[in-house]
Amino acid sequence: MGTKSESNVIVPLYVYPSPGAWSQLEDVITTYPNVNFTVIINPGNGPGPDSLPDAKYTRAIPRLSSHSNVKLLGYVHTSYAQRDLFLICRDIETYAAWPIKSCNPNLAVRGIFFDETPQQYDAHHIAYFQKLTQFVKNQNEFGPNPYVIHNPGAVPDSRYFATTDSTVIFEAAYTTFQERYQANLLTEIPHGSQRVAMIHSVPDTLAGSELRDLVQTVRKVADEVFITHLNTDYYASFGPMWAEFVDLMAA
């Protein structure tokens, strides 16, 4: 686990960058320079079919990457290790080539967020993700320390932790988090493994000191945190207490 002096917010930014759509994120990035933001970019269920995303993305992404407290990751789905490795590697290469194709070094991501990764142990799956992680690490365009996150959405078999830099150990509703936390299902994780928790459908009535308590509880089990009160399209916009959540993370 990271030190608790670090404040790390993860943002699944599945929001199309129409004018003003990312302003709530840009505002908190500027307001809280001591909070680290890991932002997942997802132009089209991955980088999209073309060598570059559309013009709105090519204008918006460099604004985010220009901030020293932001780390951008490209979204890639793996279909629980069933997707063809060639297709995944092609998506990774597409992201890596963005600064070259655009002639803009700020149109760049610094690693990959692998969605739909498995929970149950399978030796073939371990080898599959070892190959993918090494492929990401070999992309010089991602910078000196390319970052990899796996998203099984729950605590996976411990042998997967060695194949990634960080793991989403929870992605579900607030009520499910309460159940798993109280059952101690989020703590049996190898020492040193980085953890991510993404919680949606927090009740609208949970605010103020109760929201503060939730943030403190989640930070006991996760290094990077995302919390939203939205109960539909959780990642397509920012919830009504987004700024309050970031403020509590900064505290």
Sequence and secondary structure as in RCSB ss.txt:
>XXXX:A:sequence
MGTKSESNVIVPLYVYPSPGAWSQLEDVITTYPNVNFTVIINPGNGPGPDSLPDAKYTRAIPRLSSHSNVKLLGY
VHTSYAQRDLFLICRDIETYAAWPIKSCNPNLAVRGIFFDETPQQYDAHHIAYFQKLTQFVKNQNEFGPNPYVIH
NPGAVPDSRYFATTDSTVIFEAAYTTFQERYQANLLTEIPHGSQRVAMIHSVPDTLAGSELRDLVQTVRKVADEV
FITHLNTDYYASFGPMWAEFVDLMAA
>XXXX:A:secstr
   TT EEEEEEE     TTTTHHHHHHHHH TTEEEEEEE SBTTB SSSS  HHHHHHHHHHHTSTTEEEEEE
EE TTTTS HHHHHHHHHHHHHHHHHHT TTS  SEEEEES   S  HHHHHHHHHHHHHHHT GGG SS EEEE
E SB   GGGGGGSSEEEEEEEEHHHHHHHHHTTTT    TT EEEEEEE   TT  HHHHHHHHHHHHHH SEE
EE   SSSTTSS  TTHHHHHHHHH 
